[in-house]
Amino acid sequence: MWGRFRAAVFLFVAALIVGALAATPDSADEHFARAGKLGQEGKLAEAEAEYQAGLKLRPADTQACNNLGVLYFQQRKLPQAIAAFER
């Protein structure tokens, strides 16, 4: 009886762990990947939001800052582009 109980407890804990991992926030890399795809599709405002979300998680990512600067430049947001390039 104890063997089945322990197995059931183990499975329950494993399910909780898997659920917790699935509920974790997106990684910076996921945001940057979505931003790149959205930018290629011409969805610049959505791409900007994804870059901003990724940079909140990893603010020192120079490639993402550069990509965000290019995105701002494409939207003619020159002060923001300069700030992103200088970041």
C-alpha positions as CSV (number, residue, x, y, z in Angstrom):
1,M,0.0,0.0,0.0
2,W,2.8,2.4,0.9
3,G,4.4,1.8,-2.5
4,R,1.3,2.9,-4.4
5,F,0.9,5.9,-2.2
6,R,4.5,7.0,-2.7
7,A,4.2,6.5,-6.4
8,A,1.0,8.6,-6.5
9,V,2.7,11.3,-4.4
10,F,5.7,11.3,-6.8
11,L,3.5,11.6,-9.8
12,F,1.6,14.4,-8.2
13,V,4.8,16.4,-7.4
14,A,6.1,15.7,-10.9
15,A,2.9,17.1,-12.4
16,L,3.2,20.2,-10.2
17,I,6.8,20.8,-11.2
18,V,6.0,20.4,-14.9
19,G,3.1,22.8,-14.5
20,A,5.2,25.4,-12.7
21,L,7.8,25.2,-15.4
22,A,5.2,25.7,-18.1
23,A,3.8,28.7,-16.3
24,T,7.2,30.5,-16.1
25,P,7.4,33.8,-18.0
26,D,8.9,34.0,-21.4
27,S,12.6,34.2,-21.7
28,A,14.3,37.2,-23.3
29,D,15.4,35.0,-26.2
30,E,11.8,34.1,-26.9
31,H,10.8,37.8,-26.9
32,F,13.7,38.7,-29.2
33,A,12.8,35.8,-31.6
34,R,9.2,36.9,-31.8
35,A,10.3,40.5,-32.3
36,G,12.5,39.5,-35.2
37,K,9.7,37.6,-36.9
38,L,7.2,40.4,-36.4
39,G,9.7,42.9,-37.7
40,Q,10.2,40.8,-40.9
41,E,6.4,40.7,-41.3
42,G,6.2,44.5,-41.1
43,K,4.5,44.5,-37.7
44,L,6.8,47.1,-36.3
45,A,4.8,48.2,-33.3
46,E,4.3,44.6,-32.1
47,A,8.0,43.9,-32.7
48,E,8.9,47.0,-30.7
49,A,6.8,45.7,-27.8
50,E,8.5,42.3,-27.9
51,Y,12.0,43.9,-27.9
52,Q,11.0,46.1,-24.9
53,A,9.7,43.0,-23.0
54,G,12.9,41.1,-23.7
55,L,15.1,44.0,-22.7
56,K,13.2,44.2,-19.4
57,L,14.5,40.6,-18.7
58,R,17.9,41.2,-20.2
59,P,18.7,45.0,-20.3
60,A,22.3,44.7,-21.4
61,D,21.7,42.7,-24.6
62,T,23.5,44.8,-27.1
63,Q,22.2,43.0,-30.2
64,A,18.6,43.5,-29.1
65,C,19.3,47.2,-28.4
66,N,20.8,47.5,-31.9
67,N,17.8,45.7,-33.4
68,L,15.4,48.0,-31.5
69,G,17.3,51.0,-32.8
70,V,16.9,49.8,-36.4
71,L,13.2,49.2,-35.7
72,Y,12.9,52.8,-34.3
73,F,14.8,54.1,-37.3
74,Q,12.4,52.4,-39.7
75,Q,9.5,54.0,-37.9
76,R,11.2,57.4,-38.2
77,K,11.5,57.6,-34.4
78,L,15.0,59.1,-34.5
79,P,15.5,60.2,-30.8
80,Q,14.4,56.7,-29.7
81,A,16.7,55.1,-32.3
82,I,19.7,57.1,-31.1
83,A,18.9,56.2,-27.5
84,A,18.7,52.5,-28.4
85,F,22.0,52.6,-30.3
86,E,23.7,54.3,-27.4
87,R,22.4,51.9,-24.8
